[in-house]
Amino acid sequence: MTLRASLKTLCIAGLLAFMAPLAAEEVSQKLDGLTVAGNMEMAAGKSFKDGVVLITHGTLAHNRMELIKTLQNSLKAQGYNSLAINLSLGLDRRASAMYDCPTPHVHRHEDAVAEIGAWTQWLKGKGATRIALMGHSRGGNQTAWALAEKDDPAYTAAVLIAPQTWEAGYHLKDYKARYKADLKPLLAKAEKLVTEGKGDTLIDMDFIYCEKTRAAARSVVSYYRDDPRMNTPTLLKQVKKPVLVIIGSADSTVKGLPSMMAKVADGKLIKAYTVDGADHLFMDLYADEVVEQAVKFIGWK
């Protein structure tokens, strides 16, 4: 091969390398004896110091579900780094897949708040000085919980996508409608076990979205007790950082979010935006609109 041909080959290889998308990187850390993982996407020419969007998925889901992948790809195209965490849900090295329902449930709703905090510290250790939180569905509530109760100086804003709502007695009605069974005696049994220091005791029951499974008493109490913090708009009254709540106009999963947000959104610290036609999962172009609004709201340069 001539020198000229060699130089041409090198130039083409360099151009292709420049044009190739940056590869995703799986990152992990140890937390309370478990290895937890996340998917890191770095935008071209950006470092941790440019900021990172920390994304939390929804109920029993995972960080490589279609919505989360689309959000990360779209954020990267907009020049934003992102870390999509895979909540452990009480499992070591949990795979990026929907929770396997027969597996006993030993996780709690509030565990996610601690994991968001741990990943915040991990990002700061990598040099991130500004972090925007993002969460979908239950992950939106857990994100708001972290912002309200575990606020960190590095947090600049939060974007909550169809975040969970709640009202007193909701779990009783929902459980009855879903499983044609009474939740009250199961919850009472779980509360008694927790009081007796037996919170790890497994109870045979239908749990969250899983039929005929087993759940630890402390998990039952965590997910099913009446707790105003389960209602995201209630939590927003406590936050001190800017929050954007994104609503899908065709979302039939989250109940009452538009009317609840109308009472708390002040157009300054707390804002709401409706994606017309989007359901709970914001598929395809709807996710792009979510990111368009998120980037405008976060406002990093």
N, C-alpha and C positions, 0 to 999 in steps of 0.2 A: 504494500500500500504506500502511495506517495505521501510526502509531508502535507501537501495540500488536501488530499483526501482524508488524511488523519485529522487535520484541523476541522474540516467540514463535519466529520463524524462527531468530534467532540462538541462542536457548537450545537448540533442537532440534539445530542444527548443532554446538554445543559439546558436547552430550551424546553425539552420535554420534561425535565426534572422541575424546571421553574413553573411550568403549566400544570403539573400534577397536583391534585388536591392534597393538602396536608393530612397525614394519616391520624386517625384517632388513636389515643393511647389509654389503655386501661391502667388506672392507678389504684393503689390500695393502702390501707393503714390498719393498725390494730386498735380495737376499741373494746374494752371490757371483756377481753379474752376472745373476741371474735375478729375475723378479718373482714373488713368492709371494703367495697370497691366502688369505683366511679369511672365514667367515661369522660376523658379530657379532650376537648377540641380547641386547638389554638388557631386563631386567625393568622393569615399571612402577614409576616413582619411584626407580629405582636408578641409581647412577653407578659408574664404574670403582672408586672408593674402597670400594665395598661388596663388592668381590671378583669374580673371574671364574673360571669353570671352563674350562680349556683342554683341548679334546678332539682326539684324534688317531685317524684312521680306520685300517682294516686293510689287508692286502696288495693293492696295485694298485687300491685302491678310491678313494673321494673323499668330500668333506665334505658332500655333499648326498644321500648314500645314505639309504635309508629309516630305518635305525636311528639314524643321526646326527641327522637331522631330528627324529625323535621325541624323542630325548634332549634336544635343544635346546628344543623346544616345551614339554616337560614340566618342564624346569629353569626356564624362564621363568615358567611357571604357578606354580611353587613360590617365585618371587621371586629366582631366581639368574640372574645374567648368565652368558653362555657365549660362547666363541670356538671354532668348529670350523675347524681349519686344513686346508687342502688341500695335502698334501705335494707338492713340485714333481716328485719322481721324475725329476729331471734335466732337466725341460722348463721353458721360459719361459712364464709365464702359463698353466699347465696348466688345462684346463677341468675343471669339476666333473663328471667322467664316469669310468667305468672305463678303465684304461690301454689304449690301442690296441695290441694285441699285435704287429702288424707293425713298430711303431716300435722302433728299436734301444734296448736297455736300457743306459743309462749311469749309472744310479742305484745307490746302495749302501744296505744296511740301516741303517748308522749315520748316513747323511745326515739321517735324521729326527731324531736326537738333537740335531744342530746346529740344525735348524729349530725344534724345540720350544724350544731355548734362545733363538733369535732372537725368537720370538713372546713369550717370557717378558719379554724386555727391552722389546719393543714395548708390552706391557701395562703394565709398570712406568712407561714413559714417558708413558702416558695417565693415570697416577695410581693404578693398582692396587697395593695394598700387601699383598694376600693373593691367592694363586692356588692353586686345587686342580687337579691334573692328572687327566685321564681318558683312557683309551685302550682301543680294542677290538682283540682278536685280535693280529696282529703289532704294531699300534699300542700295544697294552697292554705288550708287551715293550719297545718303543722308549721308551715312557713310563717304565717301570721303570728302564731303562738311564739315561735322563736324570736320574731321581731319585737313582739310586745313584752316578753318576759326575759329574754336573753339578748337584748340589743347589744350590738358590737359597734365600736367606733368606725370600723371598716365598712359597715353597711351604708350604702348611699340611697337605696330605694328598693322597693319590692313590687313585683308584678304577680298578681294572683289570678290564675286562669280558672274560671268556674269553680271557685273555692266552696268547700262544704258549708252548708247551713244546718241549723238545728233549732229546735224549740222543745220546751219541757214536755215530756211524754212522747216525744217523737219515736224513740227506739221501741217503746211498747207497741205503738201502732204499726210501725214498719215491720217488726218481727212477726206480728200477728198476720199481717197481709202477705208477707213473703213465705212464712213457714206454717201458717195455720196453727200456731202454737202460742202458749202464754209464756212470755219472757219473765214475768214477775218471780215465779218460784225459782227459776234458774239463777236470776240475779241475786235473790235473797240468799240462796245457798252459797253463791260465790262470795258475797259480802261477809257471810258468817265465817267461811274458811279463811278469808284474808284477815279478819279480826283475830282469829285463833292462831295466826302465824303460819297458815297452811296455804298460802297463796299459789304455790307451785302445783297444787293438786289438780289433776286433769278431770274435766267434767265432760261427759258424752252429751253432745248437743249439736244443733245447727248453729253456725257461727259466721257472722258477717255474710259473705257470699257462698260459704261452703256448707253443703248438706252433710249430715251424719259424720261429723268429725269430732275432735276433742280439743278443748281449750282450757288453759290454766285459769284458775279462779281469778287471779289478779288481772289476767287479760280480759276476762268477762266484765269485771268491774270497770276496767279502764275504758273499754269500748261502749259499754251500755249504761253506765250510771248517768244521771242527769248532771251535766256540767256545762254552764254557759259558755265556757271557752271553746266548746265544740262548734259554736256559731261564729263564723268568721267576722261578720259585720260587728258583733259585740266586741271582739278583740281589737278591731280597728280603732275603737275609741281610746285605746291605751297607747297606740304607736306614736312615735315621735319622728319617724322618717316618712318620706313621700311614698304613697302606695297607689298603684293602679290596679283596679279590679276589672277584669275582662269577662264579659257576659256573652253567652251564646243565645241568640234570640229564639232558637229552636231547641234549647236544652231542656229536657224533661227529667233529668237526673237530679239536679240541684233545685230544691224547691224554694220559691219566694225570694231568690237573690235580687232581682231587679227592684222590688218594693223595699226590701231591707236596705239596699245600697242607697236608695233615694233618700233615706233618713240620715245616713251617716256621711255620704259624699259631700264635701264642701267645695269641690272644684279647685282647691288649693293643695292641702296636704293629702287628702283622700279624693281620688278621682275614679270614675267608672266609665267604661267604654263598651258598647254593644256591637258585636260582630253579627251583622244581619244574615240570617240563614244558617248559622253554625249551630250544631248540636253539641253535646258534651265533650266530644273528642276532637273538634276543630280540625277535621281532615283536610289535607291538601292545601288549596289556596287560602282557606280560612286560617291555617296555622301561619302562613306567610303574613296575613293581615295582623295577626297577633304580634308577630315579631316586629313588624313595621311600627305598630303603636308602642311596643315595649321599648324599642331603640329610641324612638322619639321622646319617650317619657324618661328613660334613664339618662339620656343626653350626654354620654361620654364623648369626648373629642379625641 
